[in-house]
């Protein structure tokens, strides 16, 4: 195992755009935090406020980033292989493990791989997004059609959690938006990768402050109308208790809110490299593994104490942050690589085998260091983040 630093790291490191590594780690940390405090929202207004603020943009932001690093051209053999090795197989492995966990812990004998367990829905969404993007790119106004599909699917009761279709269509606009923003080259044209004026950051902070205040002041209303379920995008309007013809306008308003908050979130992300930047290369490890760490705590009943809910909120936020950091470290990545990044060369025909060694691009578009075993948070990729992804996001 080599621990020598990559050659030419000073020059190659400068080509990498820290914004996207930082954004990935921020997103995945919010995912863990949201799941960590979920059991508290029924007993604490403060927990529900934090939960609603997180869920109002974090998965749409993840979809946006994934779309930003996706390509709309006809997939190559290598790209098609990566759909299998980096998304389909990890889904099969993790879903099998979750089926066993639910059987032994809950006595649930249901075996239905078409309905993803807990966090696995996003894996299926990533695979399908990548498969349909080349076709969506052929039509005019793809972003408009994505919004129409997102709003329209809410009227269909038969589109549910099967293959994550309800959520897939729900967040499709953010994936397409990310792809279009990259195609328009907005970040490079406006120099958004390098520097954000102070007044823009101030405006972004004001947006989040106003939204958080709105959630807190009207928290009882949001609890009564089930606002958090609107952010899940996993039910029809009728399932959400709203069967009026204008229910689609509510989803459209939610989409607009998500978009504004994504923009504010991206603006607030640091543009410089920091101690957490390298962790942005391990988002899939954190996403797939954190639920196993939180499951015993969530199911034990330890978080169902109404009198302690407000005190447990900062504790769980801190625990979730530490968990995200721990699951991003290189020992965890090395140990769980066979599950998260399987390399089943024997599956493919001899002429189309994957090259040896671990993949250097994860499904969210992050380029990993050439030497995965190096215990460092500074990436040594020789390519720029933007536009370097060949894999589905």
Order of alpha helices (4+ residues) and beta strands (2+ residues): alpha-alpha-alpha-alpha-alpha-alpha-alpha-alpha-alpha-alpha-alpha-alpha-alpha-alpha-alpha-alpha-alpha
